[in-house]
Amino acid sequence: MRSPSSSDNVSPLVEIRALTKAYVRGKQSVEVLHGIDLDIPEGDFIALMGPSGSGKTTLLNLIGGLDSPSGGVLRIDGDRIEEHSSDELAAWRAATVGFIFQSYNLMPVLTAQKNVELPLLLTDMTGSQRARRASVALELVGLADRASHKPNELSGGQQQRVAIARALVSDPRILICDEPTGDLDRKTADEILGLLQRLNREFGKTIVMVTHDPKAAEYARRVVHLDKGTLVDEAAH
Amino acid sequence: MRRRTDGRVSVIAKYLPLVLSALLRKKTRTAFTLVSLMMAFLLIGLLQAVNSVISGGAEFLGANRMITQAKTSFTQPLPMRLLPQIAAVPGVEFVSHSQFFGGVYQDARNFFPQFAVNPQRLYDTYPEWVLPEAQRRAFISTQDGAIAGKLLAEKHGWKVGDIIPLNSFIWTKTDGSRIWEWRLVGIFDGRDEEWSKRASLMYLNYAQFDEARVAGARGLAGVFVVRVADPMQSEKIAAQIDKRFENSADETKTQSEQEFQLGFLKQLGNIGFILNAISGAVFFTILILTGYTMSQAVRERVPELAVLKCLGFTDRSVLGLVLAESLTLCVLGALAGMVMATIIPPLVLPPEFPIRATADVWLFSAGAVVVLATAVGLPPAVHAMRIRIVDALAGR
């Protein structure tokens, strides 16, 4: 299935062709993605929906370079990332992708500031440059006054904002969000989704988000449905 | 080179907070592990300090001096008539004789070694001891004279002219008494710092000792001290001495003074082996304890380590972080233990017990830390390196 928003003249940022993924369970190989075709242009905000086991998180992990496909082509900004070695993929992730998880996955012993600085440890920045950059990211998500707080001193919504700041701090082109509001109440979820929408609209971040929540999906520009490892439906907002 | 060093420093400065934060994740557990490491290295440091004294402590002894003892044991005396025969062996410069006295001054806790010697022969064979000329002469001419090392005299507040009563647990006088009174006629010191540190023994005039002891024991010497002109010939001369008394009633065993001292200590058993065995047991115990702690710490942090990989940390950098964590933990604990092992002995031991955590002991401990950190850090580090991000994040 080709995306209606893709253009024949401009290459999409994410280009997926006949993508398959199989897991070996014991002696059996179980294919969870069956030849996915999908284009995601730069600046898109796409919600991946579908029932449990439909393969949406697997597809998200492949786009984020966290796992390798079993077959097909996965080209991001013209780069076939499935051909990268483990180290190359790590460097690519550091430069290109920011991750936001359902359970925030912050380092519990580090302050919000230090959590946000983590991805910058992989750069050549000095300590003060890292600190300045992290402060800007925290300010962007509205948590400048919570920089010295540890995760257990923050609410769920605040922790997710810190996670968003950490994802943003290295200025990646793609944000990968796995159920980013799954652990939050409606009001807080709307605030987080509004923030993601702002990052997409104002800063041009390409966002790929897995969600079960139809209300969350409404914040995306388009929604792609998967079922049993196949794209079954697509709708634009 | 400078640039590379600066680079390493900046990498350490960059990642150290991350390493420390991992250690501080469970403060109580880390504190207990650090205390265990500290106690283990305190023990290892002290044991190795003792071992160092035993195995290397006699190195100051002269290579031109040998001890001739009875072949069966140094506790078996030799007849004094052997002395001129030993002196006649080519290459022998001086010979003296020495008999362990085994006296107790006031209280058994005050024990210090005393030897009955011929004063002039002592001076000939031990030029390392120095004392004023008048006192040298007084020791030769005073039948019940004794000289004491400076450290010993200072410890007990003795001065020349004092009468020192010693209760010998070996030698009985002809009158049945074991109390021997000795007139202190001189106080000797070492000719250099090394010998000064050992000036805590006492020499007694053999003439008085031999005359006053029970008749059956007279005319016997414990060992002979043989000074040779050329240390390179020591081995050959020792063989000649022993050959001279071969198949006689008084077979001898001649060896360097250093070997004799070590042999003396080894009468108590192979102390070096025992100390190393205890150190090994302590090391093994701390290895298991710290290894379990590190493995547990990494198991608890699998999702966090997976997140680091998500952010772009390579498998090798995650391996390096866990190894750095293990090294930091072991170094901090060992450092605290070794500092204590260095500070405590001089505070609690008298100066004549030269048990010190020397540079050799620190070097040994540094090696032990590297082995420990690698052994306890490598298995969890490899586990962390092999974490598959998607499995870890999914809780598999």
Interface residues (C-beta under 8 A of the other chain):
Chain A: N61 G64 L66 D67 S86 D87 A90 A91 R93 A94 A95 F99 F101 N105 M107 P108 V109 L110 K114 L118 P119 L121 L122 G127 R166
Chain B: A13 K14 Y15 P17 L18 S21 A22 L24 R25 P303 E304 V307 L308 K309 C310 L311 G312 F313 T314 D315 R316 I389 V390 L393
